[in-house]
């Protein structure tokens, strides 16, 4: 078995998940992972659909239902997008006629 992040085979057992599955830890990059993960990463097509639905200002619960992602994951995704936005707004002076 190899680490999914760094592909190292220097791994050790590291307890069990709350579902009872064996958990492992990579000695190289320190990542923890399970042997046969049941959850897969959200693909780019779903992420782009989520972006479009967010621009349409749909409720997060509706977006989660349509795309099949969990509401918790979606909230974390939206928060991450928010924190990546620039916080300073650029204001330009209007020309006054008068």
OpenMM code with the backbone's topology and positions (N, CA, C; nanometers):
from openmm import Vec3, app, unit

residues = "UNK UNK UNK UNK UNK UNK UNK UNK UNK UNK UNK UNK UNK UNK UNK UNK UNK UNK UNK UNK UNK UNK UNK UNK UNK UNK UNK UNK UNK UNK UNK UNK UNK UNK UNK UNK UNK UNK UNK UNK UNK UNK UNK UNK UNK UNK UNK UNK UNK UNK UNK UNK UNK UNK UNK UNK UNK UNK UNK UNK UNK UNK UNK UNK UNK UNK UNK UNK UNK UNK UNK UNK UNK UNK UNK UNK UNK UNK UNK UNK UNK UNK UNK UNK UNK UNK UNK UNK UNK UNK UNK UNK UNK UNK UNK UNK UNK UNK".split()
positions = [
    Vec3(0.0848, -0.1171, 0.0000),
    Vec3(0.0000, 0.0000, 0.0000),
    Vec3(0.0900, 0.1242, 0.0000),
    Vec3(0.0486, 0.2260, -0.0731),
    Vec3(0.1238, 0.3512, -0.0835),
    Vec3(0.0387, 0.4679, -0.0354),
    Vec3(0.1052, 0.5735, 0.0056),
    Vec3(0.0380, 0.6951, 0.0485),
    Vec3(-0.0301, 0.7602, -0.0726),
    Vec3(-0.1560, 0.8028, -0.0600),
    Vec3(-0.2234, 0.8671, -0.1727),
    Vec3(-0.1680, 1.0048, -0.2064),
    Vec3(-0.0963, 1.0669, -0.1130),
    Vec3(-0.0448, 1.2014, -0.1379),
    Vec3(0.0955, 1.2004, -0.1970),
    Vec3(0.1884, 1.1283, -0.1315),
    Vec3(0.3276, 1.1325, -0.1769),
    Vec3(0.3734, 1.0009, -0.2388),
    Vec3(0.2873, 0.9006, -0.2407),
    Vec3(0.3130, 0.7704, -0.3020),
    Vec3(0.4243, 0.6924, -0.2312),
    Vec3(0.4556, 0.7276, -0.1089),
    Vec3(0.5569, 0.6563, -0.0319),
    Vec3(0.4978, 0.5253, 0.0210),
    Vec3(0.5824, 0.4251, 0.0377),
    Vec3(0.5337, 0.3001, 0.0963),
    Vec3(0.5767, 0.2879, 0.2427),
    Vec3(0.6256, 0.3950, 0.3000),
    Vec3(0.6684, 0.3992, 0.4392),
    Vec3(0.5503, 0.4415, 0.5260),
    Vec3(0.4558, 0.3470, 0.5489),
    Vec3(0.3343, 0.3779, 0.6239),
    Vec3(0.3228, 0.2859, 0.7446),
    Vec3(0.2501, 0.3324, 0.8461),
    Vec3(0.2259, 0.2538, 0.9669),
    Vec3(0.0775, 0.2583, 1.0005),
    Vec3(0.0317, 0.1564, 1.0743),
    Vec3(-0.1069, 0.1560, 1.1211),
    Vec3(-0.1235, 0.2681, 1.2226),
    Vec3(-0.2432, 0.3299, 1.2206),
    Vec3(-0.2664, 0.4440, 1.3081),
    Vec3(-0.4088, 0.4426, 1.3626),
    Vec3(-0.4473, 0.3328, 1.4242),
    Vec3(-0.5795, 0.3243, 1.4848),
    Vec3(-0.6878, 0.2877, 1.3857),
    Vec3(-0.8109, 0.3177, 1.4255),
    Vec3(-0.9277, 0.2873, 1.3429),
    Vec3(-1.0162, 0.4103, 1.3306),
    Vec3(-1.0933, 0.4161, 1.2225),
    Vec3(-1.1905, 0.5242, 1.2061),
    Vec3(-1.3107, 0.4957, 1.2952),
    Vec3(-1.4022, 0.5911, 1.3060),
    Vec3(-1.5219, 0.5694, 1.3872),
    Vec3(-1.6159, 0.4672, 1.3240),
    Vec3(-1.5879, 0.4292, 1.1987),
    Vec3(-1.6644, 0.3225, 1.1334),
    Vec3(-1.5976, 0.1867, 1.1510),
    Vec3(-1.4823, 0.1841, 1.2180),
    Vec3(-1.4132, 0.0587, 1.2435),
    Vec3(-1.3102, 0.0202, 1.1384),
    Vec3(-1.2888, 0.1030, 1.0375),
    Vec3(-1.1910, 0.0721, 0.9336),
    Vec3(-1.0503, 0.1094, 0.9813),
    Vec3(-0.9517, 0.0346, 0.9335),
    Vec3(-0.8125, 0.0603, 0.9703),
    Vec3(-0.7669, 0.1939, 0.9131),
    Vec3(-0.6967, 0.2713, 0.9953),
    Vec3(-0.6412, 0.3987, 0.9521),
    Vec3(-0.4892, 0.3856, 0.9489),
    Vec3(-0.4273, 0.4515, 0.8502),
    Vec3(-0.2830, 0.4472, 0.8337),
    Vec3(-0.2264, 0.5883, 0.8345),
    Vec3(-0.0951, 0.5995, 0.8609),
    Vec3(-0.0279, 0.7290, 0.8569),
    Vec3(0.1023, 0.7134, 0.7806),
    Vec3(0.1275, 0.8074, 0.6901),
    Vec3(0.2507, 0.8079, 0.6117),
    Vec3(0.3625, 0.8663, 0.6981),
    Vec3(0.4764, 0.7997, 0.7029),
    Vec3(0.5896, 0.8473, 0.7805),
    Vec3(0.6636, 0.9604, 0.7088),
    Vec3(0.6427, 0.9736, 0.5786),
    Vec3(0.7107, 1.0773, 0.5004),
    Vec3(0.6377, 1.2117, 0.5106),
    Vec3(0.5096, 1.2144, 0.4709),
    Vec3(0.4354, 1.3413, 0.4659),
    Vec3(0.3374, 1.3571, 0.5827),
    Vec3(0.3244, 1.2552, 0.6683),
    Vec3(0.2397, 1.2562, 0.7877),
    Vec3(0.0895, 1.2538, 0.7578),
    Vec3(0.0506, 1.2244, 0.6348),
    Vec3(-0.0912, 1.2204, 0.6003),
    Vec3(-0.1554, 1.0957, 0.6579),
    Vec3(-0.2791, 1.1121, 0.7074),
    Vec3(-0.3566, 0.9981, 0.7548),
    Vec3(-0.4569, 0.9602, 0.6475),
    Vec3(-0.4813, 0.8296, 0.6318),
    Vec3(-0.5750, 0.7845, 0.5297),
    Vec3(-0.6240, 0.6448, 0.5637),
    Vec3(-0.7347, 0.6062, 0.5008),
    Vec3(-0.7901, 0.4728, 0.5167),
    Vec3(-0.7521, 0.3858, 0.3987),
    Vec3(-0.7676, 0.2551, 0.4158),
    Vec3(-0.7250, 0.1615, 0.3118),
    Vec3(-0.8120, 0.1687, 0.1870),
    Vec3(-0.9407, 0.1556, 0.2027),
    Vec3(-1.0322, 0.1606, 0.0885),
    Vec3(-1.1318, 0.2736, 0.1103),
    Vec3(-1.0977, 0.3966, 0.0718),
    Vec3(-1.1883, 0.5090, 0.1009),
    Vec3(-1.3192, 0.4958, 0.0230),
    Vec3(-1.4296, 0.5265, 0.0911),
    Vec3(-1.5600, 0.5202, 0.0258),
    Vec3(-1.5991, 0.6553, -0.0317),
    Vec3(-1.5421, 0.7605, 0.0207),
    Vec3(-1.5731, 0.8950, -0.0293),
    Vec3(-1.4659, 0.9369, -0.1291),
    Vec3(-1.5090, 0.9889, -0.2398),
    Vec3(-1.4178, 1.0315, -0.3442),
    Vec3(-1.4170, 1.1839, -0.3521),
    Vec3(-1.3075, 1.2434, -0.3996),
    Vec3(-1.3041, 1.3898, -0.4137),
    Vec3(-1.4104, 1.4384, -0.5123),
    Vec3(-1.4546, 1.5610, -0.4927),
    Vec3(-1.5538, 1.6219, -0.5808),
    Vec3(-1.4841, 1.6597, -0.7120),
    Vec3(-1.5368, 1.6126, -0.8247),
    Vec3(-1.4709, 1.6363, -0.9535),
    Vec3(-1.4921, 1.7796, -1.0024),
    Vec3(-1.4134, 1.8173, -1.1005),
    Vec3(-1.4149, 1.9560, -1.1509),
    Vec3(-1.5472, 1.9928, -1.2164),
    Vec3(-1.6139, 1.8973, -1.2820),
    Vec3(-1.7431, 1.9266, -1.3448),
    Vec3(-1.8464, 1.9661, -1.2387),
    Vec3(-1.8462, 1.8947, -1.1266),
    Vec3(-1.9394, 1.9269, -1.0180),
    Vec3(-1.9037, 2.0612, -0.9553),
    Vec3(-1.7743, 2.0886, -0.9395),
    Vec3(-1.7328, 2.2169, -0.8826),
    Vec3(-1.7740, 2.3333, -0.9723),
    Vec3(-1.7620, 2.3170, -1.1045),
    Vec3(-1.8026, 2.4255, -1.1947),
    Vec3(-1.9538, 2.4438, -1.1917),
    Vec3(-2.0297, 2.3339, -1.1789),
    Vec3(-2.1751, 2.3452, -1.1656),
    Vec3(-2.2107, 2.4187, -1.0367),
    Vec3(-2.1397, 2.3879, -0.9285),
    Vec3(-2.1630, 2.4565, -0.8014),
    Vec3(-2.1360, 2.6057, -0.8157),
    Vec3(-2.0275, 2.6411, -0.8864),
    Vec3(-1.9960, 2.7826, -0.9097),
    Vec3(-2.1109, 2.8528, -0.9822),
    Vec3(-2.1655, 2.7885, -1.0851),
    Vec3(-2.2765, 2.8474, -1.1609),
    Vec3(-2.4004, 2.8628, -1.0738),
    Vec3(-2.4297, 2.7611, -0.9932),
    Vec3(-2.5486, 2.7675, -0.9078),
    Vec3(-2.5319, 2.8715, -0.7975),
    Vec3(-2.4099, 2.8907, -0.7489),
    Vec3(-2.3862, 2.9956, -0.6500),
    Vec3(-2.4090, 3.1338, -0.7108),
    Vec3(-2.3699, 3.1515, -0.8374),
    Vec3(-2.3919, 3.2802, -0.9046),
    Vec3(-2.5404, 3.3074, -0.9261),
    Vec3(-2.6203, 3.1999, -0.9342),
    Vec3(-2.7654, 3.2153, -0.9472),
    Vec3(-2.8321, 3.2407, -0.8129),
    Vec3(-2.7524, 3.2423, -0.7060),
    Vec3(-2.7970, 3.2727, -0.5709),
    Vec3(-2.8989, 3.1729, -0.5184),
    Vec3(-2.8780, 3.0453, -0.5506),
    Vec3(-2.9626, 2.9402, -0.4950),
    Vec3(-2.9209, 2.9121, -0.3510),
    Vec3(-3.0112, 2.8580, -0.2747),
    Vec3(-2.9806, 2.8210, -0.1366),
    Vec3(-2.8797, 2.7071, -0.1353),
    Vec3(-2.7957, 2.7048, -0.0316),
    Vec3(-2.6948, 2.5994, -0.0228),
    Vec3(-2.7589, 2.4614, -0.0133),
    Vec3(-2.8722, 2.4503, 0.0539),
    Vec3(-2.9406, 2.3209, 0.0638),
    Vec3(-2.9856, 2.2736, -0.0745),
    Vec3(-3.0327, 2.3661, -0.1574),
    Vec3(-3.0761, 2.3304, -0.2925),
    Vec3(-2.9566, 2.2870, -0.3779),
    Vec3(-2.8458, 2.3580, -0.3659),
    Vec3(-2.7259, 2.3227, -0.4425),
    Vec3(-2.6759, 2.1854, -0.3988),
    Vec3(-2.6789, 2.1576, -0.2696),
    Vec3(-2.6347, 2.0270, -0.2195),
    Vec3(-2.7236, 1.9156, -0.2735),
    Vec3(-2.8542, 1.9386, -0.2780),
    Vec3(-2.9452, 1.8370, -0.3316),
    Vec3(-2.9200, 1.8121, -0.4787),
    Vec3(-2.9029, 1.9191, -0.5565),
    Vec3(-2.8868, 1.9062, -0.7017),
    Vec3(-2.7553, 1.8373, -0.7378),
    Vec3(-2.6480, 1.8735, -0.6682),
    Vec3(-2.5153, 1.8223, -0.7050),
    Vec3(-2.4779, 1.6939, -0.6327),
    Vec3(-2.5480, 1.6602, -0.5243),
    Vec3(-2.5183, 1.5372, -0.4516),
    Vec3(-2.4030, 1.5492, -0.3529),
    Vec3(-2.3614, 1.6716, -0.3195),
    Vec3(-2.2566, 1.6905, -0.2194),
    Vec3(-2.3228, 1.7163, -0.0846),
    Vec3(-2.2478, 1.7001, 0.0225),
    Vec3(-2.3050, 1.7256, 0.1546),
    Vec3(-2.3108, 1.8757, 0.1796),
    Vec3(-2.4068, 1.9166, 0.2609),
    Vec3(-2.4194, 2.0585, 0.2947),
    Vec3(-2.2968, 2.1061, 0.3721),
    Vec3(-2.2411, 2.0191, 0.4545),
    Vec3(-2.1217, 2.0560, 0.5318),
    Vec3(-2.0042, 2.0842, 0.4392),
    Vec3(-1.9817, 1.9944, 0.3390),
    Vec3(-1.8728, 2.0157, 0.2444),
    Vec3(-1.8962, 2.1442, 0.1654),
    Vec3(-2.0199, 2.1662, 0.1234),
    Vec3(-2.0526, 2.2844, 0.0441),
    Vec3(-2.0279, 2.4123, 0.1237),
    Vec3(-2.0644, 2.4128, 0.2516),
    Vec3(-2.0406, 2.5311, 0.3348),
    Vec3(-1.8910, 2.5577, 0.3485),
    Vec3(-1.8109, 2.4529, 0.3678),
    Vec3(-1.6660, 2.4707, 0.3777),
    Vec3(-1.6087, 2.5217, 0.2452),
    Vec3(-1.6619, 2.4733, 0.1334),
    Vec3(-1.6170, 2.5161, 0.0008),
    Vec3(-1.6473, 2.6642, -0.0208),
    Vec3(-1.7681, 2.7073, 0.0174),
    Vec3(-1.8078, 2.8476, 0.0016),
    Vec3(-1.7220, 2.9361, 0.0920),
    Vec3(-1.6984, 2.8919, 0.2148),
    Vec3(-1.6140, 2.9698, 0.3061),
    Vec3(-1.4732, 2.9849, 0.2505),
    Vec3(-1.4194, 2.8780, 0.1936),
    Vec3(-1.2851, 2.8829, 0.1353),
    Vec3(-1.2820, 2.9825, 0.0191),
    Vec3(-1.3831, 2.9804, -0.0663),
    Vec3(-1.3907, 3.0747, -0.1777),
    Vec3(-1.3988, 3.2183, -0.1263),
    Vec3(-1.4748, 3.2403, -0.0194),
    Vec3(-1.4899, 3.3743, 0.0370),
    Vec3(-1.3567, 3.4273, 0.0886),
    Vec3(-1.2820, 3.3435, 0.1596),
    Vec3(-1.1555, 3.3889, 0.2170),
    Vec3(-1.0491, 3.4128, 0.1125),
    Vec3(-1.0660, 3.3573, -0.0072),
    Vec3(-0.9708, 3.3804, -0.1155),
    Vec3(-0.9995, 3.5089, -0.1927),
    Vec3(-1.1173, 3.5678, -0.1705),
    Vec3(-1.1518, 3.6923, -0.2397),
    Vec3(-1.0690, 3.8082, -0.1853),
    Vec3(-1.0355, 3.9051, -0.2709),
    Vec3(-0.9645, 4.0231, -0.2194),
    Vec3(-1.0569, 4.1018, -0.1265),
    Vec3(-1.0032, 4.1505, -0.0177),
    Vec3(-1.0835, 4.2203, 0.0829),
    Vec3(-1.0872, 4.3715, 0.0630),
    Vec3(-1.0063, 4.4222, -0.0281),
    Vec3(-1.0025, 4.5659, -0.0500),
    Vec3(-1.0791, 4.5983, -0.1779),
    Vec3(-1.1682, 4.6954, -0.1673),
    Vec3(-1.2488, 4.7365, -0.2808),
    Vec3(-1.1850, 4.8598, -0.3432),
    Vec3(-1.1759, 4.8598, -0.4749),
    Vec3(-1.1180, 4.9744, -0.5452),
    Vec3(-1.2287, 5.0722, -0.5816),
    Vec3(-1.2148, 5.1968, -0.5359),
    Vec3(-1.3159, 5.2999, -0.5603),
    Vec3(-1.2531, 5.4051, -0.6518),
    Vec3(-1.3283, 5.4427, -0.7557),
    Vec3(-1.2785, 5.5470, -0.8473),
    Vec3(-1.3638, 5.6715, -0.8284),
    Vec3(-1.3028, 5.7870, -0.8435),
    Vec3(-1.3710, 5.9151, -0.8273),
    Vec3(-1.4543, 5.9460, -0.9504),
    Vec3(-1.5802, 5.9882, -0.9283),
    Vec3(-1.6673, 6.0275, -1.0387),
    Vec3(-1.6387, 6.1716, -1.0759),
    Vec3(-1.6476, 6.1994, -1.2045),
    Vec3(-1.6338, 6.3376, -1.2496),
    Vec3(-1.7656, 6.4099, -1.2237),
    Vec3(-1.7571, 6.5251, -1.1571),
    Vec3(-1.8778, 6.6021, -1.1267),
    Vec3(-1.8927, 6.7131, -1.2305),
    Vec3(-2.0097, 6.7194, -1.2838),
    Vec3(-2.0413, 6.8238, -1.3802),
    Vec3(-2.1200, 6.9296, -1.3055),
    Vec3(-2.0775, 7.0523, -1.3176),
    Vec3(-2.1563, 7.1500, -1.2445),
    Vec3(-2.1006, 7.2824, -1.2381),
] * unit.nanometer
topology = app.Topology()
chain = topology.addChain("A")
for resn in residues:
    res = topology.addResidue(resn, chain)
    for name in ("N", "CA", "C"):
        topology.addAtom(name, app.Element.getBySymbol(name[0]), res)
